[in-house]
Amino acid sequence: MITDIKIGITGLPGSGKTYALLRVIEMLAEEELSIGGMIDEPIEDGRKKTGFTVRNILTGEKQVFASTEIESKIMVGKIGVNLSKLEEVGVAAIKEACEKCDIIVIDEVGKMEVESEAFVEAVKESLEVEKPMIITLHKKSRNPLLQDIRRRDDVRILEVTPTNRNLLPYKIVRLMHGENA
């Protein structure tokens, strides 16, 4: 039985937040739980990140929402951000997960994503839903949404490091089952 725990996974860029999250999703999917929400996945040209896609976990729908090819008012380094693509897939996926799924997943509440008011609202609303949730959080951002999530009593924050990233998914699944991991 899964408890209504909300888990925040944080860590430095490249520490394995999404990796740990994908392992948890695989493990929970074996329990025949419906898992919904969004995942950000990097686009790489072999050496460096050139952008990100956002994917709806439930439907598999995927869009490029950030890329060195996108010209935008919102730039993170050399990467331009297309908020309408993020909202079209990511925000819709979060809302759908709140309504239909056993577990809500949001990857990632980061610098690019918080530029979207619709995304920020969807995250706030999902935190009020009485369902288990796993959310990945940018480690250093001082954005008010991230600070609010970190301060919440009902969110357990776990940091992923290169050392613990292979064990952390097991700990998260145990916590979700109400075990003191």
N, C-alpha and C positions, 0 to 999 in steps of 0.2 A: 504493500500500500504506500502510495506516495503522499507525503505531507504537503501542506501549502507553503513550504519554505521558498524564500526568494534568495537566490545566490548571485552575488556579483563577482565576476572574475576580473581581476585587474593584473597589470604587469606592464613592463616596458615594451615598446614596439619590438616585435620579433621574438618575444619571450615564449610565445606559444598559446596565447589566449584562445584564438580560433581553433587551433589544433586540439587543445583540451576540450573545448566546447563540442567539436565534431565527434570526438571519442565518446563524450557523455551522451550525445544524441544517438550514436550507434548503439550504446549499451541500453538506453531507455527504449529504443525502438524494438529491441528484442523482447521487451515486456509487453509489446502490443499496445503501447500508449500512443495517442495521437499528439504529435509535436508540431507546433506551428510557429511562425514568426519569420525573422529574416537573418540572413548571414551575409556578411561582407567578405568577398574573396579577392585577393590581390591579382592583378594582371602583371606579369613580369616578362621582361624581354631577355631573360637569361641572367642578367646581372642585377638589374634594379627594378623597383616597382614603377610601372608606368601608369597605373590606375587601379580602379576597383570596380567590381560588379556587385550588385545587390541581388540576392536570390530569395525567393519565397520558398521556405522549407516544404510547405504543404503541396504547392502546385508545381514547383520546379521553375517557375517563370523567373527570368534573369535579365537584367539590364546593366549596361555600363553606366555608372552615375558619376564616375570621376576618372579623368584621364589627362595625360599630357596633351592629348589631341583636342580637348574641350576648351573653348574660350569662354570664360565666365568672369563675373564680378567677384566670385568667391574662388580664391586660389589658396591651396595649401601647398606651399613650396612651388613646384612647377606644375602641379596637378590642378586642373580646373574642375569645378564641381557643378553638376547639373542636378539641382534640387528636385525638378519635376520628375526625373527618372527615379530618384530615391523615394519620392512620395508615391509614385505610381506603383512601385513594387513593394518597397519596404514598409511604408505606412499602411498600405492595404493589407500586407501580410500580418502586421502586428494586430490590426483590428480584427482580422479574420481569426487569428489565434485566440484572442480574448473571447470571442463568441463560440468557436467550435472545438477548440483543442483542449487536451488534458494538461499540456505544458506549454508555456509561452517562452520563446527564445528571442532575444534581441542582441545581435552582434553587428555593430558595435555602437555604443554611445561615445562618439569621438568628436574630434574637431570639425570634420566635414559635416557629420550628421546633425549636430546641434545648430547648424546654420538654418535648418528647416524648422519653422514654427510648427508645422503640421507633425513633424517627427517628434519634437519636444512634447507636444500635447498628447500624441499617441503613447509615448513612453509613460507620461504622468498617469494617463487613464489606465494603462495596463498594470501599473503598480498598485492600483486600487482594486483590481480584480482578484477574487479569492481563488487563485490557482497557483500552482508552483511555477516558478519563473527562474530562468538563467539569463543573465545579462552580462555582456562584457563591457568593461569601462576603461576609457583612456586613463592612464595612471596619473599624468601630471596636470591635466586640464583643470582650470579654475572656473570652468563654466558653472553657472548656478544650478543647472539640472544635475550635473555630476556631483556637486557638493551636497545637494539635497538627497540624492540617492545614497551617498556615503554616510550621511548623518542618520538615515532611517533606522529605527530599531528592528524593523522586520526584514532587513536585508543583511545577510551574512556575507562579508567581503573576504574573498580568498585571493592571495597573490600567486600567480604562476611564475615560476622561474625555470631556467633551463634544467635545473636539478630536480624539481618536483613535477615537471609537466607530464611525465608518464604515469605517475601515481595519483595526481590530482583528480583525474576523471573518476577513479574508483572512490576517492574520498567524497566527491560531490554526489555520486549515486547513493552512497551510504547515508549521507546527510539527508538526501531527498526521501529516503526510506525511514527517516526519523531516528537513525542510529547516531550515536555520538562518535563521529569519525575523528 
